[in-house]
Amino acid sequence: MEQDKIFLEYVVKALVDNPNDVKIDRNVDEMGVLITLTVNPADMGKLIGRMGNTAKALRTLLRVIGMKNNSRVNLKINEPEGSTRPAMSASPTMKTVDEAMDELKGI
């Protein structure tokens, strides 16, 4: 079934300004389904969203579709050539992994 690919193509093309540049590859192996997504570099911000929320939401929805079909679905978003990611600065609102785990445990 390629429902995951059809779903992703529909949603991503609706989000971006250059829908003709959307390219989706789907590979299945013993680990599950890997969907690789490539979009126009100008559309990366729309695809990722603030704080990565749009990309996270897409991954969550793809996992739900995968569960329905008894498969593990992962999404890889290809970074445009020549792009640079801004360095993550330690802000006062960011927590370490240990602090976040303690918070989850209710400590």
N, C-alpha and C positions, 0 to 999 in steps of 0.2 A: 504494500500500500504506500502510496506517495502523498497521503493526505497532509502530512506535515509540510512537505515541500510546497504543495498547492496553497495551503494556509499562509505560510511564510511569504510566498511570492505576492499574494493578494494584499497582505498587510503592509509589507515593505514598499510596494509600488504606490500604495495610497499615502505613505508617509513622506516619500522623497520628491524632490523637484525634477529629477531625471530618471523616470521609471524605465526608460529604455536601456539604461546602463546597469540595471540590477541583474546580477548573475548568481545563480544558485546551483551548487553542486551537491549531490547527495550520495554518500558512500555508506554501504552496510558491511560490517564485519562482525567478528565474534564479540566485540565490545558493544555493539549496538549501531545506531545510526549517527553519522556525523554529517551535518549540513554546513557547508562552507558558503558564506555570503560575501559578495563583493558588490560595492556600490560606488557611484561617482564620489571622488574625494570631497566635493562640495556638499554632499549629503551626509557625511559621517556624523556631524553634530546632531542632525535630526534623528539618525538611526540610534546613536548612543543615548542621547537625551541628557538632561541634567543629572549629574552624579551617577550616570549610567543607568538611570531608572527605566528608560525605554528598552534598552538591551536586556536588562534583567527581566522585564515583563515578557518580552518575546521568548526568552529562554524558559521561563516558567510555563507559559502557554504551550510551548513545544513539548515540554516534559509531560504535561497533562495529556496532550494528544498521544504521546508515546505510551503512556500508561494504559490508555484506552486500547492500544494495539499491542500491548505486552512487549514493548521495546523501549530501550533507553535512547533518547534523542538528545544530542548535544549540538550547540550552535557555535561555530567559529566565525568571527567577523574579520575578514581580511583587512589589514591596515593598508591604506594607500601608500604607494612607493614615495619615499622622501618625507614622510610625515614624522613629526617628533612629538612625543608626549610630554606635557609639562611635568616637571618634577613634583612629586607629592610632598608637600610641606607638612610638617607635624603641626597641626593646629590644636588649640586647646580643646576643641570639641571632639577630636579624634581620640579613640581609645586604643590601647594595645589589645592584642588578642586575649591575653590573660585577664585584663580588666573586663572585656566583653563577656568572656566565659564565666567569670565570677558573677557578673550582673545577671546572666542567664540562670545561674544556679541559685540566685537569690542571696548571695553572701553579702 
